[in-house]
Amino acid sequence: MESIIVHPKNSMELSALKTVLKEMGIKFEKAHVKSSFNGQKVVKKASDNNNIKPASKPSKPKGQ
């Protein structure tokens, strides 16, 4: 199934969207939005970051 991303202009629109989705039984996720100069980019929830293993440090060649 396809997904959609909506950008409500204010809290009233957001509240209305959430109410309609709940009434229709449609599952939805919350995403935090961080503004940037090139528009907006979605930042993953902190719980999603727990599933990602940290990158290991690159090893230095011997003798340095």
N, C-alpha and C positions, 0 to 999 in steps of 0.2 A: 504494500500500500504506500502511496506517496505521503509526504509530510509537507506542511506549510509553515511558514514563519510569518507572523503578523507583527506589526509595529503600531500599537495603539498610541494615540497622541496625548492621552491624559489618563488619569486614574479612573475616571468614569467609564471610558471605553474599555479599559482593562477589566474592570469589575464586571461589566456587561458581558464581555467575551467569556470570562470564567464561569459566570452564571449559566450562560447558554450551553457551554460545553458540559458542565456538571449535569444539567437537566437532561441533556441528550445522552448521557452516559459515555461520553467520549473522553478517553484518557488523554492527559496532557502533562507536559513537563515544564518546570520553571527553569529559565536560563537567565543568568545575570548578563546584562549588557554594559559594555564599557565603551564610552565614546572615544573616538580617535579623529585625527585630522582627515582621514580618508573615509569618513562615514562611521559606521558602527561595526564592531566585531563581537561575536558571541564568545563568552568565556565559560568554560566548562565548570560544572559544580565541583566543590571540593571533594565530594564523595567519589566522583569519577577519577580524580587524581590519585586516589588510594590504590587503584588497580594498575597504575603505571609504575614500573620499576625504574628507579633513578639510573641514569646513565653512569657507567663506570668511568673512573678517571683514566685518561690515556696514560699508558705506561711510558716511562722515560727510558731511553736506550741506556745500557750499562756504561758506566764511566762518566756520566754527566750528573 
